[in-house]
Amino acid sequence: MILIIGLGNPSQIYLKTRHNFGWTILDLLQKKWKEEYGFSDWEELKKFRAKTSKGVFENKTVILAKPLTSMNLSGQSVKSLIFYRKIEFKDLMVIHDDIDIPWEKSK
């Protein structure tokens, strides 16, 4: 099983900023993979404080997850997903903004 985390902030003020880069990428992946591989719609899972979408890609179960905590507390959501799903660290990917890349070049 593979877990792909997209970091972001749930507040509307961050909606179209670099702080939601991880969520933006996951939204694009989920939309594309839903059509191509049958990924599920986003589902809010309160026990993980995250929205998730699940599917199979290249014979591997993949979970896309957007923590619904603020960026600084996203580790709590990620930790609960890792332990509950028994994800090995080699099967974890985190998508986040990069302060070293100019925002204009990430669009």
C-alpha positions in Angstrom: 0.0 0.0 0.0 1.2 3.5 -0.9 0.2 6.7 0.9 0.6 10.0 -0.9 0.1 13.0 1.4 -0.6 16.4 0.0 0.1 19.2 2.6 -2.1 22.2 2.7 -4.2 24.5 5.0 -7.9 24.1 5.4 -8.5 27.9 5.7 -10.0 29.6 2.7 -7.3 32.3 2.8 -4.8 29.8 1.7 -6.9 28.3 -1.1 -4.9 29.5 -4.1 -1.5 30.0 -2.4 1.7 28.0 -2.3 0.6 26.8 1.1 -1.9 24.5 -0.6 0.4 23.2 -3.3 0.1 19.6 -1.9 -3.6 19.7 -2.0 -3.6 21.1 -5.5 -1.4 18.3 -6.9 -3.5 15.7 -5.2 -6.7 17.2 -6.6 -5.2 16.9 -10.1 -4.0 13.3 -9.5 -7.3 12.2 -8.1 -9.3 13.7 -11.0 -7.0 12.1 -13.5 -6.8 8.7 -11.7 -10.5 8.6 -11.0 -11.1 8.6 -14.8 -8.3 6.3 -15.6 -8.1 3.9 -12.7 -11.4 4.3 -10.8 -10.1 6.2 -7.7 -12.9 7.0 -5.3 -14.4 10.4 -4.6 -12.8 12.4 -1.7 -14.2 11.2 1.6 -13.7 13.0 4.9 -12.5 10.6 7.6 -12.8 12.3 11.0 -10.7 9.8 12.8 -7.7 10.7 10.6 -8.6 14.4 10.2 -8.1 14.0 6.5 -9.9 13.7 3.2 -8.9 10.6 1.3 -9.3 8.9 -2.1 -8.4 5.3 -2.7 -7.7 3.3 -5.8 -5.3 0.8 -7.4 -2.4 2.0 -9.6 -0.1 -0.4 -11.2 -1.3 -3.3 -9.0 -0.7 -1.3 -5.8 -3.4 0.1 -3.5 -2.8 3.9 -3.3 -4.4 6.3 -0.8 -4.3 10.0 -1.5 -4.7 12.0 1.7 -5.2 15.7 2.4 -4.8 16.4 6.1 -7.5 18.8 7.4 -5.4 20.2 10.1 -3.3 23.3 9.8 0.0 22.8 8.1 1.9 22.9 11.4 -0.3 20.1 12.8 -0.4 17.9 9.7 1.9 15.4 11.4 -0.9 14.2 13.7 -3.1 13.3 10.7 -0.2 11.7 8.8 0.9 9.7 11.9 -2.6 8.2 12.4 -2.9 7.2 8.7 0.6 5.6 8.8 -0.1 3.6 11.9 -3.7 2.6 11.1 -2.8 1.5 7.5 0.5 0.0 8.6 2.4 2.1 5.9 6.1 1.5 5.6 8.1 4.7 5.3 9.4 3.6 1.9 5.8 3.7 0.7 5.1 7.2 1.9 5.3 10.3 -0.3 4.7 13.8 0.9 3.9 16.6 -1.5 4.5 20.2 -0.2 5.4 23.6 -1.3 9.1 24.5 -1.6 10.2 27.9 -0.3 13.2 27.6 -2.6 11.2 27.5 -5.8 9.7 30.8 -6.9 5.9 30.6 -6.7 5.6 31.7 -10.4 7.6 28.7 -11.5 5.5 26.1 -9.7 2.3 27.0 -11.6 
